[in-house]
Amino acid sequence: MEYRIRELERQLGRKTLEVEILKQALEKSQARKPTLLAQSQLKGGSR
């Protein structure tokens, strides 16, 4: 039972880290989106 608890805690820690990484990636992509949209419009893009 203790082994199973440790394993679940390890998995939870890994998933928590994944969520934090994905949040940071999302924030960065949202911060860049207006820039990319402006560049697309300058080039005659339809976005």
C-alpha positions as CSV (number, residue, x, y, z in Angstrom):
1,M,0.0,0.0,0.0
2,E,2.8,2.5,0.8
3,Y,4.4,1.7,-2.6
4,R,1.2,2.5,-4.3
5,I,0.8,5.8,-2.4
6,R,4.4,6.8,-3.3
7,E,3.8,5.9,-7.0
8,L,0.5,8.0,-7.1
9,E,2.3,10.9,-5.4
10,R,5.0,10.7,-8.0
11,Q,2.5,10.7,-10.8
12,L,0.6,13.6,-9.3
13,G,3.9,15.6,-9.1
14,R,4.6,14.8,-12.8
15,K,1.1,15.9,-13.9
16,T,1.3,19.1,-11.8
17,L,4.6,19.9,-13.5
18,E,3.1,19.2,-17.0
19,V,0.2,21.6,-16.2
20,E,2.6,24.3,-15.2
21,I,4.6,23.9,-18.4
22,L,1.5,24.0,-20.5
23,K,0.2,27.1,-18.7
24,Q,3.5,28.9,-19.4
25,A,3.4,27.8,-23.1
26,L,-0.2,29.0,-23.4
27,E,0.7,32.4,-21.9
28,K,3.6,32.8,-24.3
29,S,1.5,31.8,-27.3
30,Q,-1.2,34.2,-26.3
31,A,1.3,37.0,-25.8
32,R,2.7,36.4,-29.3
33,K,-0.7,36.1,-31.0
34,P,-1.4,39.8,-31.6
35,T,2.1,40.2,-33.1
36,L,1.6,37.2,-35.4
37,L,-1.9,38.5,-36.4
38,A,-0.5,42.0,-37.2
39,Q,2.3,40.5,-39.3
40,S,-0.2,38.4,-41.2
41,Q,-2.4,41.4,-41.9
42,L,0.6,43.3,-43.1
43,K,1.4,40.5,-45.6
44,G,-2.2,40.5,-46.9
45,G,-3.2,37.5,-44.9
46,S,-6.9,36.8,-44.1
47,R,-6.6,36.0,-40.4
